[in-house]
Amino acid sequence: MDLAAAKAVLINAGMSSSMPLYSGLSLSALLVLQVKQLAAYLAEQEAEQAPQFQYEVATVTRVEPVGLCDRVCVDLCSLLQPGEGMLVGSFARALFLVHSECMESQYINSRPFRVNAGAVHAYVQAPDGKTAYLSELQSGSKMLVVNAAGRARTAMVGRCKIELRPMVSVF
């Protein structure tokens, strides 16, 4: 199988009047190795098209407790690695990397699919240069996961929980 020609196998059926028709990839009787090669090829293509973010250093001048607030906990359908998280902030032009729960601690078990993202009013970086409010995320939403070097990839939201938690304001 010519992996470069794999794009020709993708179909876009559109909609019929009675039911939706799905886009997909039809694989018949391929060897396991070929399926793995195709998956690697598609991941490589996605990585080449992913945005690259440049970070700037910010100085924290103070941290103030603000009491109990509604915090959004985002569970993704992908596992995150150390250094990965989501870009979140109170201003769409000034987002911060919020690390996932991929590290063990004495208080919690590792949950490498989870980001305790922030307050409901905060923005989060989505694909295609867009942002969304954390309160608007729902199962099936596509979001960007970004690593410490600024490399991004897309991940799907599995669920969001909004929980009352003690919060701080960072200045």
C-alpha positions, 0 to 999 in steps of 0.5 A: 500500500502506498501511504502517500496515496492513502488520502485517496481512500478517504471518503466524504459521503455528506448527508442523505435526506433520511440519515447522515452518511459518515466520512471514513477510511475503508480498510479491507484485509490489510496486514497489521503492519500496514495499519500501523504504518498508516496510523503513523503516517496520518499522525505525522501529517497531523503533526506537520499541520499543527500550530506551534506556539511561542511562549513568553516569560511572565512574572507572578507578582502576587497570588490572592485567595478569592474563595469558592468558585466554579472550576472546570475539570476537562477529561480528554479522550487522549493521554497527556505526557509530562509537560502537556496541558491546555492553554487557558486564561482570562484574556484570549490574547494571554493564555497560560499552559495549565499542566495535566494531572499526569504526575503522581503525588501523595494526594492524588493518583495520576490521571493523565487525561485530565486538566483542572483547567480553571474558572468557568469564565476563562478562555481555552485554546481551540483548533484553527486559532479559535478560543472557547469559554471553559463553560462551553466545552462539552463531550466531543469538543475538539481542543488543543493540547500543547506541550512545554515546547509549544507543539500542539495537537488536537484532542477530543473532550470526553467530559467536563465537570464543573465543581465548586473549589477554592480558587486563587487569582494570580497577578 
